[in-house]
Amino acid sequence: MEEKQKKIKSSLFNNNEKSEEPKKGPLNFFVGSFTSICLFILFYKLSNNIAIYFATHRPTNDSEIVQNISSSFNTLIIGLSFLATFSFAFIGLGLFIVFVRSFFIKNI
């Protein structure tokens, strides 16, 4: 009985056995890179339009508090849109580098 328990514990805690997961290849890296670059272009155009809209449509309220809040909100929206934009750009660039690198690394 104890021997069975030891085998079960060792199989649960020692996952040294190779699992049958499919390996990622160059095609997966290229498709991910292409998708991310396409999203970068889409978000870049969207972010530019958002920035232009907020630059041309200033708040027209006389209250200083309302103007500060709307200015902060505009800055937040523009900042988050450009953060998403360049996140996709760097992810796409990184995946493209991994794509190129996958041709030079020998598979074991």
C-alpha positions, 0 to 999 in steps of 0.5 A, spaced: 500 500 500 505 504 501 509 503 495 502 505 491 502 511 495 509 513 493 508 512 486 502 516 486 506 522 489 512 521 485 507 521 479 504 528 481 510 532 484 515 529 479 512 531 472 519 529 468 515 525 463 515 529 456 508 531 455 505 530 448 504 538 447 505 540 440 511 545 439 511 552 436 514 553 429 516 559 425 509 559 422 506 560 429 511 566 430 510 569 423 502 569 424 502 572 431 507 577 429 503 579 423 497 579 427 500 584 432 503 588 427 496 589 423 493 591 430 498 596 431 497 599 425 489 599 426 490 602 433 495 607 431 490 610 426 485 610 432 489 613 437 491 619 432 484 620 431 482 620 438 488 625 439 486 629 434 479 629 436 480 631 443 485 637 441 480 640 437 474 639 441 476 643 448 471 643 454 467 649 454 465 649 461 467 655 465 468 651 472 475 650 473 474 643 476 470 641 470 476 643 466 481 639 470 477 633 470 476 633 463 483 634 461 485 629 466 480 624 462 482 626 455 490 625 457 488 618 460 484 616 454 490 618 449 495 615 454 491 608 454 490 608 447 497 609 445 500 604 450 495 599 447 498 601 440 505 601 442 504 594 446 502 591 440 508 594 436 513 591 441 509 584 441 509 584 433 517 586 433 519 581 438 515 575 435 518 577 428 525 576 431 523 570 434 521 568 427 527 569 424 531 566 430 527 560 429 531 558 423 538 559 426 536 554 432 537 547 431 531 543 434 533 538 439 
